[in-house]
Amino acid sequence: MEELAGELELRPGMRVLDLGSGKGATSAFLAKEYGVRVWAADLWIDPTTAAEHIAVQGVEGVTTLKAEAHALPFAQGYFDAIVCVDAWEYFGTADNYLAYITKFLVPGGQLGVATPALRQEVRELGFIPEHIKKLVGWEALAWHTADWWRFQWEITELVEVTAARFQESGWADWVAWSEAISAYRGERGGALDMLEADQGEYLTFAILAARTVGA
C-alpha cells in the first residue's frame, strides 16, 4: 500500500474506499499517514473483527463494513479515491468491472491497484509454470502483466492511466511476507515453495493507478 499510495495524490479529508481490505491494515495505514477518511470493505472478514484490529493501532477515521465487490452500498460519485491491494485479481479482471467501479468515483477520481502479476502472459507462455500451477491452478490466469492492465484500462476510455508497472521488489516482498506468516503460524506456507521455485522469474506485483476521465 505504501508504494501504491506513492502513485496517488491523497490529501487529508478525502473519502477513500479500501476494497478487499481484510483486517484493515491497509486502511489504518491510509488514515494514519494521509489523514483520509477510509471505508474498509471486505466480504470475508467480519467488520467487528476488522474494527478491533484497527482500534488497537489507535487509528480513527476508518469505517469497516461487509460488502461484495459487485454490489457496493454506496452512492455514485461518493469517493475521491478507490484502492485495492491483493484482491483485484478476484473480481477486477472482468471486462465490464472498470465501468462499474469507476461509477463510485468523483470526476477525476483516482483508482489504485496492487495485484499479483506474472512477468509474461500465460497466453504468451502457452502454459502456467508448474510451480505456480501446483499452488493456485487456473487462478494464475488472473495474474497479468502491467502492460496487459494498461491496455485493459485505456481501451475503455473511462480512465487516464497514470501508472502501470511491475513492483520491482514484488517477489522479494512476497517472500518476506510469506516467511513472516509461516513463522507466525508455526508452519511453512505453500506460497514459500512456489516463490522459492520461482526466484523472481515470473512472479511479482503490478502497481496500477488511474484517474477517471472528466476532471
C-alpha positions in Angstrom: 0.0 0.0 0.0 2.8 2.4 0.7 4.3 2.0 -2.8 0.8 2.2 -4.4 -0.1 5.4 -2.4 3.0 7.0 -3.8 1.3 6.8 -7.3 -1.8 8.7 -6.0 -2.4 12.2 -4.8 -4.1 11.7 -1.4 -5.0 14.7 0.8 -6.5 15.0 4.3 -10.2 14.7 4.4 -10.6 12.7 1.1 -13.1 9.9 1.0 -11.3 6.6 0.2 -12.7 3.2 -0.4 -10.3 0.3 0.5 -11.8 -2.6 -1.4 -10.9 -6.0 -0.1 -9.4 -4.5 3.0 -9.1 -7.7 5.1 -8.4 -7.0 8.7 -7.8 -3.3 8.0 -4.0 -2.9 7.9 -4.0 -1.0 4.7 -7.0 1.1 5.8 -5.3 2.1 9.0 -2.1 3.0 7.1 -4.0 5.3 4.8 -5.9 7.0 7.6 -2.8 7.5 9.7 -0.3 8.5 7.0 -2.6 10.6 4.8 -5.4 11.8 7.1 -8.0 10.5 4.7 -11.4 9.0 5.7 -11.5 5.4 4.8 -14.3 2.9 4.2 -12.8 -0.5 4.7 -14.9 -3.0 2.7 -14.4 -6.7 2.8 -16.5 -9.8 2.0 -14.8 -12.4 4.2 -13.6 -10.5 7.3 -16.2 -9.6 9.9 -16.4 -5.8 10.2 -16.3 -6.0 14.0 -13.1 -8.0 13.8 -11.5 -5.6 11.4 -12.6 -2.6 13.6 -10.9 -4.2 16.6 -7.6 -4.7 14.7 -7.7 -1.1 13.6 -8.6 0.3 17.1 -5.5 -1.5 18.5 -3.4 0.7 16.3 -5.0 3.9 17.7 -6.3 4.9 14.3 -9.5 6.9 13.8 -11.4 7.8 10.6 -12.0 4.2 9.3 -15.4 2.7 8.8 -15.5 -1.1 8.4 -18.2 -2.9 6.6 -19.0 -6.1 4.8 -19.5 -5.7 1.1 -19.4 -7.7 -2.1 -17.3 -6.1 -4.9 -20.2 -6.3 -7.4 -22.9 -4.9 -5.0 -21.3 -2.0 -3.3 -23.7 0.0 -1.0 -22.6 3.5 -1.9 -23.9 6.4 -3.9 -22.3 7.1 -7.3 -19.6 9.7 -7.2 -19.1 9.2 -3.5 -15.3 8.6 -3.3 -12.3 10.7 -4.2 -10.2 7.5 -4.5 -10.6 3.7 -4.5 -7.7 1.5 -3.6 -7.3 -2.3 -3.7 -4.4 -4.4 -2.6 -4.1 -8.1 -3.3 -7.8 -8.6 -4.0 -8.4 -7.1 -7.5 -7.4 -10.4 -9.1 -10.6 -12.0 -7.8 -13.1 -9.6 -9.4 -11.3 -6.9 -11.4 -10.3 -8.9 -14.5 -13.9 -8.9 -15.8 -14.1 -6.7 -18.9 -17.0 -4.7 -17.5 -15.8 -4.2 -13.9 -13.9 -1.0 -14.5 -17.1 0.7 -15.8 -18.8 -0.5 -12.6 -16.3 0.6 -10.0 -15.5 4.0 -11.5 -19.1 5.0 -11.1 -18.4 5.4 -7.4 -15.6 8.0 -8.1 -15.9 11.7 -8.5 -14.9 13.1 -11.9 -11.1 12.9 -11.9 -11.2 10.5 -9.0 -8.3 8.1 -8.5 -8.1 4.3 -8.7 -5.1 2.5 -7.4 -4.5 -1.3 -7.5 -1.7 -3.6 -6.4 -2.2 -7.1 -7.6 -0.2 -10.3 -8.1 1.4 -10.3 -11.6 3.3 -12.5 -14.0 6.1 -11.0 -16.0 4.8 -12.8 -19.1 1.2 -13.5 -20.0 0.1 -17.1 -19.7 -1.2 -16.8 -23.3 2.3 -15.9 -24.5 3.9 -18.7 -22.4 1.4 -21.2 -23.5 1.3 -22.8 -20.1 1.1 -22.0 -16.4 4.5 -22.6 -14.8 4.3 -25.8 -12.9 5.4 -24.4 -9.5 2.6 -21.8 -9.8 0.0 -24.2 -11.1 0.7 -26.6 -8.2 -0.4 -23.9 -5.7 -3.0 -21.8 -7.4 -4.0 -23.8 -10.5 -6.1 -21.9 -13.1 -6.3 -18.8 -10.8 -3.0 -17.8 -12.2 -4.9 -16.7 -15.3 -5.9 -13.6 -13.4 -2.3 -12.7 -12.7 -1.5 -10.4 -15.6 1.4 -8.2 -16.8 1.4 -4.4 -16.2 1.1 -3.8 -19.9 -2.0 -6.1 -20.1 -3.6 -3.9 -17.4 -2.7 -0.7 -19.1 -4.3 -1.8 -22.3 -7.3 -3.2 -20.5 -8.0 0.1 -18.7 -7.0 2.5 -21.5 -9.1 0.9 -24.2 -12.3 1.7 -22.2 -11.5 5.5 -22.4 -13.0 5.6 -18.9 -9.7 6.5 -17.2 -6.4 8.0 -17.9 -3.7 5.5 -16.7 -1.0 7.3 -14.7 0.9 4.2 -13.6 1.1 0.6 -14.9 4.4 -1.0 -13.8 5.8 -4.0 -12.0 6.8 -3.6 -8.4 10.5 -4.5 -8.8 10.7 -5.7 -5.2 7.4 -7.5 -5.5 8.9 -11.0 -5.5 11.2 -10.3 -2.5 8.4 -8.6 -0.6 6.2 -11.5 -1.3 8.8 -13.9 0.1 9.3 -11.8 3.2 5.6 -11.7 3.9 5.2 -15.5 3.3 8.2 -16.1 5.7 6.6 -13.9 8.3 3.2 -15.7 8.0 4.9 -19.1 8.2 6.8 -18.0 11.4 3.6 -16.6 12.9 1.6 -19.8 12.2 4.4 -22.1 13.1 4.3 -24.0 9.8 5.6 -23.4 6.3 3.1 -22.0 3.9 2.7 -23.3 0.4 3.4 -19.9 -1.1 7.1 -20.2 0.1 7.6 -23.3 -2.0 6.1 -21.5 -5.1 8.2 -18.4 -4.5 11.4 -20.1 -3.9 11.0 -22.2 -7.0 10.2 -19.1 -9.0 13.2 -17.0 -7.9 11.5 -13.9 -9.3 11.5 -15.3 -12.9 7.7 -14.9 -13.3 6.2 -13.7 -10.0 5.9 -10.1 -8.8 3.1 -7.5 -8.2 1.7 -4.9 -10.7 1.2 -1.3 -9.4 -1.7 0.4 -11.3 -3.1 3.9 -11.0 -5.5 5.9 -13.0 -7.9 8.9 -12.9 -11.4 8.9 -14.2 -11.9 11.0 -17.3 -13.8 14.2 -16.8 -11.7 16.0 -14.2 
